[in-house]
């Protein structure tokens, strides 16, 4: 019974250390790929323009078959 408790405790410590190592390295990698845009402000007009650019312009024509 004592060996089972010790082995379970060892496995628990092993799992916690593996998880901590994974979290540490994944945060380090994701931190390098993120861009720092803290100096750029985004307002409602910018968001509205981006959304409008995704949709069709008023002068674009759409065939009924294209919609389906």
Secondary structure, 3 states (H helix, E strand, C coil): CHHHHHHHHHHHHHHHHHHHHHHHHHHHHHHHHCCCCCCCCCCHHHHHHHHHHHCCCCCCCCCHHHHC
